[in-house]
């Protein structure tokens, strides 16, 4: 249990908010006061900005991938622009084309078959 109650067991959030959470924020000068639930949003935002995938985040938070994408997808690095950058990087001149993918399941080229023409002519 991450935040146990004073006597063990589950934290009584209805008692925690007014007697610990809000006074702690006031004492540290946090304004406006934040909800406990805001910690969930903060975690999701930081995780996505750090590069955690939306798939992994959905598992960590116990939420569907659809919900994560709907609420936080604009923050994800695994979005369309990131995918384009990753794929473009693979076509950089320093990479030899045959070193990019180790696909053991692909067939080996046959002797006498030229690239681009599979029937050998």
N, CA, C and O atoms as a Tinker XYZ file with bonds, in Angstrom:
   484  protein
     1  N      0.848000   -1.163000    0.000000    73     2
     2  CA     0.000000    0.000000    0.000000    64     1     3
     3  C      0.901000    1.236000    0.000000    63     2     4     5
     4  O      1.794000    1.362000    0.838000    81     3
     5  N      0.665000    2.127000   -0.927000    73     3     6
     6  CA     1.521000    3.292000   -1.088000    64     5     7
     7  C      1.337000    4.314000    0.030000    63     6     8     9
     8  O      2.318000    4.777000    0.611000    81     7
     9  N      0.100000    4.667000    0.333000    73     7    10
    10  CA    -0.193000    5.658000    1.374000    64     9    11
    11  C     -1.124000    5.032000    2.412000    63    10    12    13
    12  O     -2.341000    5.202000    2.326000    81    11
    13  N     -0.572000    4.310000    3.393000    73    11    14
    14  CA    -1.447000    3.706000    4.400000    64    13    15
    15  C     -1.988000    4.755000    5.365000    63    14    16    17
    16  O     -1.407000    5.826000    5.540000    81    15
    17  N     -3.105000    4.420000    5.979000    73    15    18
    18  CA    -3.671000    5.297000    6.992000    64    17    19
    19  C     -2.788000    5.327000    8.238000    63    18    20    21
    20  O     -1.854000    4.534000    8.362000    81    19
    21  N     -3.080000    6.225000    9.143000    73    19    22
    22  CA    -2.266000    6.384000   10.357000    64    21    23
    23  C     -2.183000    5.101000   11.163000    63    22    24    25
    24  O     -1.146000    4.814000   11.761000    81    23
    25  N     -3.255000    4.326000   11.190000    73    23    26
    26  CA    -3.289000    3.076000   11.958000    64    25    27
    27  C     -3.223000    1.863000   11.033000    63    26    28    29
    28  O     -3.691000    0.782000   11.392000    81    27
    29  N     -2.649000    2.038000    9.854000    73    27    30
    30  CA    -2.616000    0.958000    8.880000    64    29    31
    31  C     -3.898000    0.955000    8.065000    63    30    32    33
    32  O     -4.746000    1.831000    8.237000    81    31
    33  N     -4.040000    0.015000    7.211000    73    31    34
    34  CA    -5.239000   -0.052000    6.382000    64    33    35
    35  C     -5.224000    1.039000    5.314000    63    34    36    37
    36  O     -4.207000    1.688000    5.069000    81    35
    37  N     -6.354000    1.213000    4.705000    73    35    38
    38  CA    -6.468000    2.179000    3.624000    64    37    39
    39  C     -6.580000    3.606000    4.135000    63    38    40    41
    40  O     -7.109000    3.853000    5.218000    81    39
    41  N     -6.088000    4.515000    3.358000    73    39    42
    42  CA    -6.141000    5.934000    3.671000    64    41    43
    43  C     -7.579000    6.431000    3.501000    63    42    44    45
    44  O     -8.192000    6.202000    2.459000    81    43
    45  N     -8.105000    7.090000    4.491000    73    43    46
    46  CA    -9.438000    7.681000    4.397000    64    45    47
    47  C     -9.290000    9.044000    3.745000    63    46    48    49
    48  O     -8.966000   10.031000    4.407000    81    47
    49  N     -9.530000    9.090000    2.440000    73    47    50
    50  CA    -9.296000   10.316000    1.674000    64    49    51
    51  C    -10.189000   11.470000    2.158000    63    50    52    53
    52  O     -9.811000   12.636000    2.038000    81    51
    53  N    -11.361000   11.151000    2.698000    73    51    54
    54  CA   -12.260000   12.205000    3.180000    64    53    55
    55  C    -11.704000   12.880000    4.433000    63    54    56    57
    56  O    -12.029000   14.034000    4.712000    81    55
    57  N    -10.880000   12.177000    5.175000    73    55    58
    58  CA   -10.227000   12.762000    6.333000    64    57    59
    59  C     -8.867000   13.357000    5.935000    63    58    60    61
    60  O     -8.452000   14.389000    6.463000    81    59
    61  N     -8.193000   12.697000    5.011000    73    59    62
    62  CA    -6.863000   13.124000    4.581000    64    61    63
    63  C     -6.888000   14.494000    3.907000    63    62    64    65
    64  O     -6.053000   15.348000    4.204000    81    63
    65  N     -7.844000   14.706000    2.999000    73    63    66
    66  CA    -7.878000   15.979000    2.251000    64    65    67
    67  C     -7.955000   17.208000    3.152000    63    66    68    69
    68  O     -7.103000   18.089000    3.039000    81    67
    69  N     -8.937000   17.302000    4.037000    73    67    70
    70  CA    -9.039000   18.537000    4.825000    64    69    71
    71  C     -8.004000   18.679000    5.946000    63    70    72    73
    72  O     -7.666000   19.793000    6.346000    81    71
    73  N     -7.501000   17.540000    6.455000    73    71    74
    74  CA    -6.624000   17.627000    7.622000    64    73    75
    75  C     -5.132000   17.470000    7.317000    63    74    76    77
    76  O     -4.302000   17.868000    8.135000    81    75
    77  N     -4.777000   16.913000    6.184000    73    75    78
    78  CA    -3.361000   16.787000    5.831000    64    77    79
    79  C     -3.031000   17.411000    4.474000    63    78    80    81
    80  O     -2.100000   18.209000    4.365000    81    79
    81  N     -3.784000   17.052000    3.457000    73    79    82
    82  CA    -3.469000   17.473000    2.085000    64    81    83
    83  C     -3.546000   18.995000    1.913000    63    82    84    85
    84  O     -2.571000   19.620000    1.495000    81    83
    85  N     -4.680000   19.579000    2.228000    73    83    86
    86  CA    -4.831000   21.035000    2.049000    64    85    87
    87  C     -3.909000   21.830000    2.974000    63    86    88    89
    88  O     -3.281000   22.778000    2.504000    81    87
    89  N     -3.792000   21.491000    4.281000    73    87    90
    90  CA    -2.863000   22.235000    5.133000    64    89    91
    91  C     -1.409000   22.137000    4.661000    63    90    92    93
    92  O     -0.657000   23.104000    4.783000    81    91
    93  N     -1.008000   20.986000    4.128000    73    91    94
    94  CA     0.372000   20.850000    3.631000    64    93    95
    95  C      0.599000   21.773000    2.443000    63    94    96    97
    96  O      1.660000   22.386000    2.328000    81    95
    97  N     -0.379000   21.877000    1.565000    73    95    98
    98  CA    -0.240000   22.774000    0.411000    64    97    99
    99  C     -0.210000   24.235000    0.852000    63    98   100   101
   100  O      0.582000   25.030000    0.346000    81    99
   101  N     -1.063000   24.572000    1.781000    73    99   102
   102  CA    -1.107000   25.946000    2.290000    64   101   103
   103  C      0.220000   26.308000    2.959000    63   102   104   105
   104  O      0.740000   27.406000    2.766000    81   103
   105  N      0.763000   25.375000    3.750000    73   103   106
   106  CA     2.015000   25.629000    4.458000    64   105   107
   107  C      3.191000   25.816000    3.496000    63   106   108   109
   108  O      4.142000   26.528000    3.817000    81   107
   109  N      3.135000   25.192000    2.340000    73   107   110
   110  CA     4.233000   25.312000    1.380000    64   109   111
   111  C      3.982000   26.390000    0.338000    63   110   112   113
   112  O      4.804000   26.599000   -0.554000    81   111
   113  N      2.844000   27.077000    0.448000    73   111   114
   114  CA     2.564000   28.192000   -0.454000    64   113   115
   115  C      2.006000   27.802000   -1.803000    63   114   116   117
   116  O      2.049000   28.603000   -2.737000    81   115
   117  N      1.483000   26.596000   -1.935000    73   115   118
   118  CA     0.897000   26.177000   -3.215000    64   117   119
   119  C     -0.445000   26.874000   -3.394000    63   118   120   121
   120  O     -1.336000   26.782000   -2.549000    81   119
   121  N     -0.560000   27.562000   -4.502000    73   119   122
   122  CA    -1.799000   28.262000   -4.802000    64   121   123
   123  C     -1.988000   28.294000   -6.307000    63   122   124   125
   124  O     -1.053000   28.662000   -7.019000    81   123
   125  N     -3.115000   27.937000   -6.809000    73   123   126
   126  CA    -4.297000   27.444000   -6.102000    64   125   127
   127  C     -4.064000   26.030000   -5.582000    63   126   128   129
   128  O     -3.177000   25.315000   -6.049000    81   127
   129  N     -4.876000   25.647000   -4.608000    73   127   130
   130  CA    -4.757000   24.311000   -4.032000    64   129   131
   131  C     -5.071000   23.260000   -5.092000    63   130   132   133
   132  O     -5.948000   23.445000   -5.936000    81   131
   133  N     -4.346000   22.168000   -5.027000    73   131   134
   134  CA    -4.512000   21.085000   -5.992000    64   133   135
   135  C     -5.314000   19.949000   -5.376000    63   134   136   137
   136  O     -5.322000   19.748000   -4.161000    81   135
   137  N     -5.993000   19.207000   -6.261000    73   135   138
   138  CA    -6.713000   18.011000   -5.832000    64   137   139
   139  C     -5.723000   16.840000   -5.799000    63   138   140   141
   140  O     -4.708000   16.867000   -6.494000    81   139
   141  N     -6.011000   15.837000   -5.009000    73   139   142
   142  CA    -5.172000   14.644000   -4.979000    64   141   143
   143  C     -5.163000   14.004000   -6.361000    63   142   144   145
   144  O     -4.135000   13.488000   -6.801000    81   143
   145  N     -6.285000   14.034000   -7.036000    73   143   146
   146  CA    -6.398000   13.429000   -8.369000    64   145   147
   147  C     -5.456000   14.110000   -9.360000    63   146   148   149
   148  O     -5.061000   13.502000  -10.355000    81   147
   149  N     -5.093000   15.365000   -9.097000    73   147   150
   150  CA    -4.158000   16.072000   -9.988000    64   149   151
   151  C     -2.805000   15.376000  -10.049000    63   150   152   153
   152  O     -2.082000   15.526000  -11.034000    81   151
   153  N     -2.449000   14.617000   -9.016000    73   151   154
   154  CA    -1.194000   13.867000   -9.032000    64   153   155
   155  C     -1.184000   12.842000  -10.162000    63   154   156   157
   156  O     -0.143000   12.581000  -10.766000    81   155
   157  N     -2.341000   12.269000  -10.439000    73   155   158
   158  CA    -2.458000   11.294000  -11.534000    64   157   159
   159  C     -2.155000   11.963000  -12.870000    63   158   160   161
   160  O     -1.421000   11.419000  -13.696000    81   159
   161  N     -2.722000   13.135000  -13.072000    73   159   162
   162  CA    -2.475000   13.868000  -14.312000    64   161   163
   163  C     -1.018000   14.308000  -14.420000    63   162   164   165
   164  O     -0.432000   14.275000  -15.502000    81   163
   165  N     -0.445000   14.715000  -13.308000    73   163   166
   166  CA     0.957000   15.120000  -13.303000    64   165   167
   167  C      1.848000   13.938000  -13.672000    63   166   168   169
   168  O      2.763000   14.073000  -14.484000    81   167
   169  N      1.578000   12.789000  -13.076000    73   167   170
   170  CA     2.350000   11.597000  -13.399000    64   169   171
   171  C      2.250000   11.262000  -14.882000    63   170   172   173
   172  O      3.264000   11.007000  -15.531000    81   171
   173  N      1.036000   11.262000  -15.421000    73   171   174
   174  CA     0.846000   10.927000  -16.836000    64   173   175
   175  C      1.594000   11.905000  -17.727000    63   174   176   177
   176  O      2.238000   11.495000  -18.693000    81   175
   177  N      1.517000   13.180000  -17.416000    73   175   178
   178  CA     2.194000   14.206000  -18.212000    64   177   179
   179  C      3.699000   14.022000  -18.172000    63   178   180   181
   180  O      4.347000   14.025000  -19.219000    81   179
   181  N      4.264000   13.863000  -16.990000    73   179   182
   182  CA     5.713000   13.688000  -16.862000    64   181   183
   183  C      6.178000   12.404000  -17.558000    63   182   184   185
   184  O      7.210000   12.397000  -18.229000    81   183
   185  N      5.421000   11.331000  -17.398000    73   183   186
   186  CA     5.795000   10.053000  -17.993000    64   185   187
   187  C      5.836000   10.153000  -19.516000    63   186   188   189
   188  O      6.781000    9.677000  -20.146000    81   187
   189  N      4.822000   10.767000  -20.101000    73   187   190
   190  CA     4.793000   10.883000  -21.561000    64   189   191
   191  C      5.884000   11.811000  -22.073000    63   190   192   193
   192  O      6.498000   11.536000  -23.104000    81   191
   193  N      6.126000   12.895000  -21.370000    73   191   194
   194  CA     7.199000   13.803000  -21.784000    64   193   195
   195  C      8.572000   13.159000  -21.643000    63   194   196   197
   196  O      9.513000   13.543000  -22.339000    81   195
   197  N      8.691000   12.184000  -20.748000    73   195   198
   198  CA     9.960000   11.470000  -20.562000    64   197   199
   199  C     10.150000   10.373000  -21.605000    63   198   200   201
   200  O     11.224000    9.780000  -21.700000    81   199
   201  N      9.106000   10.106000  -22.385000    73   199   202
   202  CA     9.230000    9.114000  -23.443000    64   201   203
   203  C      8.567000    7.784000  -23.172000    63   202   204   205
   204  O      8.696000    6.865000  -23.980000    81   203
   205  N      7.855000    7.646000  -22.051000    73   203   206
   206  CA     7.103000    6.417000  -21.791000    64   205   207
   207  C      6.016000    6.314000  -22.860000    63   206   208   209
   208  O      5.359000    7.307000  -23.171000    81   207
   209  N      5.825000    5.135000  -23.416000    73   207   210
   210  CA     4.808000    4.983000  -24.459000    64   209   211
   211  C      3.409000    5.047000  -23.865000    63   210   212   213
   212  O      3.219000    4.767000  -22.681000    81   211
   213  N      2.438000    5.411000  -24.682000    73   211   214
   214  CA     1.053000    5.449000  -24.214000    64   213   215
   215  C      0.588000    4.049000  -23.812000    63   214   216   217
   216  O     -0.212000    3.894000  -22.890000    81   215
   217  N      1.094000    3.038000  -24.506000    73   215   218
   218  CA     0.746000    1.658000  -24.163000    64   217   219
   219  C      1.219000    1.316000  -22.751000    63   218   220   221
   220  O      0.445000    0.812000  -21.937000    81   219
   221  N      2.498000    1.594000  -22.463000    73   219   222
   222  CA     3.018000    1.308000  -21.124000    64   221   223
   223  C      2.310000    2.137000  -20.065000    63   222   224   225
   224  O      1.982000    1.626000  -18.995000    81   223
   225  N      2.070000    3.409000  -20.352000    73   223   226
   226  CA     1.391000    4.268000  -19.386000    64   225   227
   227  C     -0.008000    3.752000  -19.078000    63   226   228   229
   228  O     -0.446000    3.796000  -17.929000    81   227
   229  N     -0.705000    3.269000  -20.083000    73   227   230
   230  CA    -2.054000    2.746000  -19.840000    64   229   231
   231  C     -2.001000    1.564000  -18.876000    63   230   232   233
   232  O     -2.899000    1.389000  -18.052000    81   231
   233  N     -0.960000    0.764000  -18.980000    73   231   234
   234  CA    -0.807000   -0.364000  -18.049000    64   233   235
   235  C     -0.455000    0.115000  -16.653000    63   234   236   237
   236  O     -1.010000   -0.383000  -15.674000    81   235
   237  N      0.471000    1.088000  -16.541000    73   235   238
   238  CA     0.868000    1.596000  -15.220000    64   237   239
   239  C     -0.310000    2.225000  -14.493000    63   238   240   241
   240  O     -0.450000    2.076000  -13.279000    81   239
   241  N     -1.152000    2.925000  -15.233000    73   239   242
   242  CA    -2.245000    3.669000  -14.612000    64   241   243
   243  C     -3.537000    2.862000  -14.502000    63   242   244   245
   244  O     -4.499000    3.311000  -13.878000    81   243
   245  N     -3.563000    1.685000  -15.098000    73   243   246
   246  CA    -4.776000    0.877000  -15.061000    64   245   247
   247  C     -5.893000    1.507000  -15.852000    63   246   248   249
   248  O     -7.058000    1.432000  -15.464000    81   247
   249  N     -5.543000    2.130000  -16.963000    73   247   250
   250  CA    -6.525000    2.803000  -17.811000    64   249   251
   251  C     -6.408000    2.257000  -19.228000    63   250   252   253
   252  O     -5.376000    1.704000  -19.607000    81   251
   253  N     -7.452000    2.415000  -19.990000    73   251   254
   254  CA    -7.409000    1.925000  -21.362000    64   253   255
   255  C     -6.492000    2.799000  -22.215000    63   254   256   257
   256  O     -6.287000    3.979000  -21.930000    81   255
   257  N     -5.960000    2.205000  -23.246000    73   255   258
   258  CA    -5.125000    2.933000  -24.188000    64   257   259
   259  C     -5.916000    4.061000  -24.833000    63   258   260   261
   260  O     -5.373000    5.135000  -25.092000    81   259
   261  N     -7.191000    3.823000  -25.092000    73   259   262
   262  CA    -8.063000    4.844000  -25.677000    64   261   263
   263  C     -8.179000    6.049000  -24.754000    63   262   264   265
   264  O     -8.099000    7.190000  -25.210000    81   263
   265  N     -8.369000    5.803000  -23.448000    73   263   266
   266  CA    -8.493000    6.910000  -22.497000    64   265   267
   267  C     -7.187000    7.694000  -22.403000    63   266   268   269
   268  O     -7.203000    8.925000  -22.377000    81   267
   269  N     -6.065000    6.994000  -22.352000    73   267   270
   270  CA    -4.772000    7.682000  -22.286000    64   269   271
   271  C     -4.574000    8.527000  -23.532000    63   270   272   273
   272  O     -4.166000    9.684000  -23.440000    81   271
   273  N     -4.857000    7.963000  -24.683000    73   271   274
   274  CA    -4.696000    8.698000  -25.940000    64   273   275
   275  C     -5.626000    9.907000  -25.995000    63   274   276   277
   276  O     -5.221000   10.983000  -26.434000    81   275
   277  N     -6.853000    9.735000  -25.556000    73   275   278
   278  CA    -7.834000   10.830000  -25.598000    64   277   279
   279  C     -7.410000   12.004000  -24.715000    63   278   280   281
   280  O     -7.549000   13.162000  -25.110000    81   279
   281  N     -6.895000   11.707000  -23.523000    73   279   282
   282  CA    -6.560000   12.764000  -22.572000    64   281   283
   283  C     -5.136000   13.282000  -22.680000    63   282   284   285
   284  O     -4.872000   14.457000  -22.424000    81   283
   285  N     -4.212000   12.392000  -23.064000    73   283   286
   286  CA    -2.804000   12.775000  -23.018000    64   285   287
   287  C     -2.063000   12.557000  -24.332000    63   286   288   289
   288  O     -0.868000   12.837000  -24.414000    81   287
   289  N     -2.740000   12.069000  -25.345000    73   287   290
   290  CA    -2.090000   11.712000  -26.599000    64   289   291
   291  C     -1.270000   12.830000  -27.211000    63   290   292   293
   292  O     -0.252000   12.571000  -27.852000    81   291
   293  N     -1.697000   14.064000  -27.024000    73   291   294
   294  CA    -0.958000   15.199000  -27.597000    64   293   295
   295  C      0.416000   15.368000  -26.951000    63   294   296   297
   296  O      1.275000   16.057000  -27.501000    81   295
   297  N      0.630000   14.750000  -25.794000    73   295   298
   298  CA     1.915000   14.857000  -25.103000    64   297   299
   299  C      2.857000   13.708000  -25.441000    63   298   300   301
   300  O      4.049000   13.766000  -25.141000    81   299
   301  N      2.324000   12.672000  -26.060000    73   299   302
   302  CA     3.101000   11.453000  -26.271000    64   301   303
   303  C      4.167000   11.640000  -27.332000    63   302   304   305
   304  O      3.939000   12.249000  -28.377000    81   303
   305  N      5.348000   11.093000  -27.030000    73   303   306
   306  CA     6.425000   11.102000  -28.012000    64   305   307
   307  C      6.264000    9.962000  -29.002000    63   306   308   309
   308  O      6.940000    9.929000  -30.031000    81   307
   309  N      5.380000    9.035000  -28.700000    73   307   310
   310  CA     5.193000    7.923000  -29.623000    64   309   311
   311  C      4.075000    8.229000  -30.613000    63   310   312   313
   312  O      3.456000    7.323000  -31.172000    81   311
   313  N      3.832000    9.496000  -30.818000    73   311   314
   314  CA     2.829000    9.926000  -31.779000    64   313   315
   315  C      3.377000    9.939000  -33.195000    63   314   316   317
   316  O      4.478000    9.450000  -33.448000    81   315
   317  N      2.618000   10.491000  -34.101000    73   315   318
   318  CA     2.941000   10.488000  -35.528000    64   317   319
   319  C      4.284000   11.148000  -35.830000    63   318   320   321
   320  O      5.096000   10.589000  -36.567000    81   319
   321  N      4.522000   12.318000  -35.275000    73   319   322
   322  CA     5.772000   13.036000  -35.568000    64   321   323
   323  C      6.991000   12.266000  -35.080000    63   322   324   325
   324  O      8.017000   12.221000  -35.758000    81   323
   325  N      6.875000   11.665000  -33.911000    73   323   326
   326  CA     7.984000   10.879000  -33.386000    64   325   327
   327  C      8.248000    9.670000  -34.276000    63   326   328   329
   328  O      9.400000    9.344000  -34.561000    81   327
   329  N      7.189000    9.011000  -34.710000    73   327   330
   330  CA     7.343000    7.854000  -35.596000    64   329   331
   331  C      8.029000    8.259000  -36.901000    63   330   332   333
   332  O      8.888000    7.531000  -37.398000    81   331
   333  N      7.664000    9.390000  -37.447000    73   331   334
   334  CA     8.292000    9.868000  -38.680000    64   333   335
   335  C      9.778000   10.109000  -38.467000    63   334   336   337
   336  O     10.593000    9.738000  -39.312000    81   335
   337  N     10.139000   10.727000  -37.349000    73   335   338
   338  CA    11.550000   10.996000  -37.062000    64   337   339
   339  C     12.345000    9.699000  -36.904000    63   338   340   341
   340  O     13.465000    9.587000  -37.404000    81   339
   341  N     11.765000    8.724000  -36.209000    73   339   342
   342  CA    12.458000    7.456000  -36.004000    64   341   343
   343  C     12.662000    6.747000  -37.341000    63   342   344   345
   344  O     13.750000    6.243000  -37.618000    81   343
   345  N     11.626000    6.708000  -38.160000    73   343   346
   346  CA    11.742000    6.031000  -39.451000    64   345   347
   347  C     12.680000    6.771000  -40.390000    63   346   348   349
   348  O     13.440000    6.140000  -41.126000    81   347
   349  N     12.640000    8.086000  -40.377000    73   347   350
   350  CA    13.567000    8.866000  -41.206000    64   349   351
   351  C     15.016000    8.640000  -40.792000    63   350   352   353
   352  O     15.909000    8.611000  -41.639000    81   351
   353  N     15.250000    8.479000  -39.496000    73   351   354
   354  CA    16.604000    8.260000  -39.013000    64   353   355
   355  C     17.173000    6.952000  -39.552000    63   354   356   357
   356  O     18.382000    6.832000  -39.747000    81   355
   357  N     16.312000    5.980000  -39.791000    73   355   358
   358  CA    16.783000    4.695000  -40.316000    64   357   359
   359  C     17.290000    4.800000  -41.749000    63   358   360   361
   360  O     18.073000    3.959000  -42.189000    81   359
   361  N     16.857000    5.811000  -42.472000    73   359   362
   362  CA    17.305000    5.953000  -43.852000    64   361   363
   363  C     18.529000    6.857000  -43.969000    63   362   364   365
   364  O     18.913000    7.249000  -45.071000    81   363
   365  N     19.131000    7.182000  -42.850000    73   363   366
   366  CA    20.320000    8.034000  -42.851000    64   365   367
   367  C     21.461000    7.324000  -43.574000    63   366   368   369
   368  O     21.524000    6.095000  -43.594000    81   367
   369  N     22.349000    8.095000  -44.160000    73   367   370
   370  CA    23.431000    7.564000  -44.991000    64   369   371
   371  C     24.371000    6.625000  -44.231000    63   370   372   373
   372  O     24.949000    5.725000  -44.840000    81   371
   373  N     24.537000    6.808000  -42.925000    73   371   374
   374  CA    25.492000    5.972000  -42.190000    64   373   375
   375  C     25.003000    4.541000  -41.975000    63   374   376   377
   376  O     25.793000    3.690000  -41.566000    81   375
   377  N     23.738000    4.248000  -42.235000    73   375   378
   378  CA    23.209000    2.900000  -42.087000    64   377   379
   379  C     23.242000    2.175000  -43.418000    63   378   380   381
   380  O     22.805000    2.710000  -44.437000    81   379
   381  N     23.758000    0.966000  -43.407000    73   379   382
   382  CA    23.674000    0.110000  -44.580000    64   381   383
   383  C     22.271000   -0.493000  -44.574000    63   382   384   385
   384  O     21.810000   -0.938000  -43.523000    81   383
   385  N     21.588000   -0.523000  -45.698000    73   383   386
   386  CA    20.192000   -0.987000  -45.724000    64   385   387
   387  C     19.986000   -2.364000  -45.109000    63   386   388   389
   388  O     18.961000   -2.599000  -44.469000    81   387
   389  N     20.939000   -3.284000  -45.286000    73   387   390
   390  CA    20.730000   -4.630000  -44.792000    64   389   391
   391  C     20.986000   -4.772000  -43.292000    63   390   392   393
   392  O     20.739000   -5.837000  -42.727000    81   391
   393  N     21.475000   -3.722000  -42.641000    73   391   394
   394  CA    21.725000   -3.805000  -41.199000    64   393   395
   395  C     20.553000   -3.274000  -40.380000    63   394   396   397
   396  O     20.555000   -3.380000  -39.153000    81   395
   397  N     19.569000   -2.714000  -41.039000    73   395   398
   398  CA    18.482000   -2.071000  -40.302000    64   397   399
   399  C     17.516000   -3.059000  -39.658000    63   398   400   401
   400  O     17.014000   -2.817000  -38.560000    81   399
   401  N     17.259000   -4.154000  -40.333000    73   399   402
   402  CA    16.273000   -5.095000  -39.831000    64   401   403
   403  C     16.857000   -6.494000  -39.883000    63   402   404   405
   404  O     17.381000   -6.918000  -40.914000    81   403
   405  N     16.770000   -7.197000  -38.795000    73   403   406
   406  CA    17.180000   -8.586000  -38.779000    64   405   407
   407  C     15.920000   -9.419000  -38.869000    63   406   408   409
   408  O     15.356000   -9.837000  -37.858000    81   407
   409  N     15.496000   -9.650000  -40.077000    73   407   410
   410  CA    14.258000  -10.391000  -40.294000    64   409   411
   411  C     14.604000  -11.792000  -40.777000    63   410   412   413
   412  O     14.648000  -12.033000  -41.984000    81   411
   413  N     14.845000  -12.697000  -39.879000    73   411   414
   414  CA    15.253000  -14.052000  -40.223000    64   413   415
   415  C     14.182000  -14.772000  -41.030000    63   414   416   417
   416  O     14.478000  -15.746000  -41.723000    81   415
   417  N     12.967000  -14.314000  -40.948000    73   415   418
   418  CA    11.883000  -14.972000  -41.654000    64   417   419
   419  C     11.823000  -14.588000  -43.127000    63   418   420   421
   420  O     11.082000  -15.210000  -43.887000    81   419
   421  N     12.583000  -13.578000  -43.550000    73   419   422
   422  CA    12.547000  -13.180000  -44.965000    64   421   423
   423  C     13.339000  -14.177000  -45.786000    63   422   424   425
   424  O     14.310000  -14.767000  -45.312000    81   423
   425  N     12.915000  -14.353000  -47.008000    73   423   426
   426  CA    13.590000  -15.319000  -47.871000    64   425   427
   427  C     14.922000  -14.760000  -48.344000    63   426   428   429
   428  O     15.090000  -13.548000  -48.480000    81   427
   429  N     15.854000  -15.646000  -48.588000    73   427   430
   430  CA    17.162000  -15.259000  -49.089000    64   429   431
   431  C     17.060000  -15.051000  -50.594000    63   430   432   433
   432  O     16.332000  -15.784000  -51.264000    81   431
   433  N     17.780000  -14.057000  -51.147000    73   431   434
   434  CA    17.743000  -13.853000  -52.596000    64   433   435
   435  C     18.327000  -15.073000  -53.308000    63   434   436   437
   436  O     19.321000  -15.653000  -52.872000    81   435
   437  N     17.692000  -15.440000  -54.397000    73   435   438
   438  CA    18.161000  -16.582000  -55.177000    64   437   439
   439  C     19.270000  -16.143000  -56.122000    63   438   440   441
   440  O     19.271000  -15.007000  -56.597000    81   439
   441  N     20.199000  -17.026000  -56.390000    73   439   442
   442  CA    21.279000  -16.723000  -57.327000    64   441   443
   443  C     20.687000  -16.487000  -58.708000    63   442   444   445
   444  O     19.801000  -17.225000  -59.138000    81   443
   445  N     21.164000  -15.478000  -59.395000    73   443   446
   446  CA    20.692000  -15.172000  -60.746000    64   445   447
   447  C     19.455000  -14.290000  -60.777000    63   446   448   449
   448  O     18.985000  -13.930000  -61.856000    81   447
   449  N     18.928000  -13.942000  -59.634000    73   447   450
   450  CA    17.760000  -13.061000  -59.593000    64   449   451
   451  C     18.238000  -11.657000  -59.311000    63   450   452   453
   452  O     18.889000  -11.410000  -58.296000    81   451
   453  N     17.921000  -10.735000  -60.200000    73   451   454
   454  CA    18.333000   -9.361000  -60.009000    64   453   455
   455  C     17.329000   -8.641000  -59.114000    63   454   456   457
   456  O     16.150000   -8.992000  -59.080000    81   455
   457  N     17.803000   -7.644000  -58.401000    73   455   458
   458  CA    16.924000   -6.842000  -57.558000    64   457   459
   459  C     15.869000   -6.171000  -58.421000    63   458   460   461
   460  O     16.164000   -5.645000  -59.494000    81   459
   461  N     14.653000   -6.198000  -57.943000    73   459   462
   462  CA    13.569000   -5.515000  -58.643000    64   461   463
   463  C     12.891000   -6.398000  -59.680000    63   462   464   465
   464  O     11.842000   -6.021000  -60.202000    81   463
   465  N     13.458000   -7.569000  -59.999000    73   463   466
   466  CA    12.833000   -8.457000  -60.975000    64   465   467
   467  C     12.922000   -9.857000  -60.434000    63   466   468   469
   468  O     13.985000  -10.476000  -60.484000    81   467
   469  N     11.823000  -10.369000  -59.916000    73   467   470
   470  CA    11.821000  -11.638000  -59.206000    64   469   471
   471  C     11.820000  -12.860000  -60.119000    63   470   472   473
   472  O     12.028000  -13.974000  -59.639000    81   471
   473  N     11.593000  -12.685000  -61.422000    73   471   474
   474  CA    11.573000  -13.853000  -62.271000    64   473   475
   475  C     12.917000  -14.090000  -62.970000    63   474   476   477
   476  O     13.012000  -14.953000  -63.842000    81   475
   477  N     13.947000  -13.339000  -62.600000    73   475   478
   478  CA    15.299000  -13.597000  -63.072000    64   477   479
   479  C     15.611000  -13.068000  -64.444000    63   478   480   481
   480  O     16.715000  -13.310000  -64.933000    81   479
   481  N     14.733000  -12.375000  -65.089000    73   479   482
   482  CA    15.038000  -11.862000  -66.432000    64   481   483
   483  C     15.434000  -10.425000  -66.427000    63   482   484
   484  O     15.719000   -9.859000  -67.482000    81   483
